[in-house]
Every structure is written in C-alpha cells, then in structure tokens.
C-alpha cells in the first residue's frame, strides 16, 4: 500500500498474483494461514495502539527501514505509512 496507495486498482489486481507467487514458491495453504492484511480490522487496531508506544527513533534503527529510505530516495519526504508499516507487522 505504501508504494501504490494512489492506485487502489493496481493493489486489487495484484492480490491474485501474490497468492499465485506464494503457491508457486511452495507455501502450502493447508499448513499456512494466508490472509489479506488490509481485510483484518484487528491489525489496524493493534497498529494504532503500538504506534503510541513505539518511537520514530526505534523504527529508524530498523536496518531494513534504513536501507529502503536510501533506496527509495525518501530523505525528509518520508511517507508516514512507510514508517508505520514495520509497527503494523508487530501486530500480525
């Protein structure tokens, strides 16, 4: 969503492709729960709670976040959703 937030149709079209990739990679849906995160209200609720606990400095220390900030050339024009995504993953 942080990469294509302005193009919701692209996001919707991508869902079956991602699922096909998971299956092609050998993920067994009989042994694994595959879910659409944006369809889980509880995930959004937990994210909001965690965002009141986790500091920006802590998220910025995440090596993946640091690398992607550089790769995407965000500098100081960093989208809030980009910083919130790692926090949302703690809820999932």
PLY file of the C-alpha trace (Angstrom):
ply
format ascii 1.0
element vertex 92
property float x
property float y
property float z
element edge 91
property int vertex1
property int vertex2
end_header
0.00 0.00 0.00
2.82 2.43 0.69
4.10 2.02 -2.88
0.75 2.11 -4.69
-1.59 3.94 -2.35
-2.65 6.26 -5.15
-3.60 3.33 -7.38
-6.06 1.08 -5.49
-6.97 -0.87 -8.63
-3.34 -1.93 -9.03
-3.38 -3.16 -5.43
-6.59 -5.17 -6.02
-5.22 -6.62 -9.27
-2.02 -7.66 -7.52
-3.71 -9.82 -4.85
-4.22 -12.95 -7.03
-0.69 -12.55 -8.42
0.83 -12.51 -4.93
-1.23 -15.56 -3.96
-0.03 -17.38 -7.09
3.57 -16.47 -6.18
3.09 -17.91 -2.68
1.73 -21.17 -4.10
4.49 -21.35 -6.74
7.10 -20.87 -4.00
5.72 -23.94 -2.26
3.68 -22.37 0.51
1.03 -24.95 1.38
-2.34 -23.30 2.17
-3.30 -26.43 4.13
-0.43 -25.79 6.54
-0.21 -21.99 6.42
-2.67 -19.20 7.02
-2.61 -16.75 4.14
-4.56 -13.59 4.82
-5.20 -10.22 3.27
-3.86 -7.83 5.92
-6.00 -4.92 4.77
-9.10 -7.04 5.46
-8.21 -7.54 9.13
-9.65 -4.70 11.26
-7.84 -6.04 14.34
-4.48 -5.46 12.64
-5.30 -1.78 12.12
-6.45 -1.51 15.74
-3.26 -3.09 17.09
-1.17 -0.87 14.82
-2.81 2.24 16.27
-2.11 1.03 19.80
1.52 0.13 19.03
2.13 3.46 17.28
1.53 5.13 20.65
4.28 3.01 22.21
6.96 2.68 19.52
9.12 5.75 18.90
10.15 7.06 15.48
13.77 6.65 16.58
13.19 2.95 17.20
11.65 2.42 13.75
14.51 4.39 12.16
17.01 1.98 13.76
15.48 -0.92 11.80
18.14 -1.89 9.21
15.52 -2.66 6.54
13.86 0.72 7.06
17.23 2.48 6.85
18.11 0.73 3.58
14.73 1.38 1.97
14.82 5.08 2.90
18.07 5.34 0.94
16.91 3.09 -1.95
13.65 4.98 -2.43
15.32 8.38 -2.02
12.86 9.47 0.64
15.27 11.69 2.60
12.95 14.05 4.53
9.86 13.43 2.37
9.17 10.14 4.12
5.54 8.92 3.98
4.02 8.22 7.40
2.71 4.87 6.14
6.26 3.79 5.36
7.27 4.30 8.98
4.07 2.73 10.33
4.33 -0.47 8.29
7.00 -2.14 10.46
4.91 -1.27 13.52
1.87 -2.93 11.90
3.90 -6.10 11.35
4.36 -6.42 15.10
0.58 -6.76 15.38
0.36 -9.53 12.80
0 1
1 2
2 3
3 4
4 5
5 6
6 7
7 8
8 9
9 10
10 11
11 12
12 13
13 14
14 15
15 16
16 17
17 18
18 19
19 20
20 21
21 22
22 23
23 24
24 25
25 26
26 27
27 28
28 29
29 30
30 31
31 32
32 33
33 34
34 35
35 36
36 37
37 38
38 39
39 40
40 41
41 42
42 43
43 44
44 45
45 46
46 47
47 48
48 49
49 50
50 51
51 52
52 53
53 54
54 55
55 56
56 57
57 58
58 59
59 60
60 61
61 62
62 63
63 64
64 65
65 66
66 67
67 68
68 69
69 70
70 71
71 72
72 73
73 74
74 75
75 76
76 77
77 78
78 79
79 80
80 81
81 82
82 83
83 84
84 85
85 86
86 87
87 88
88 89
89 90
90 91
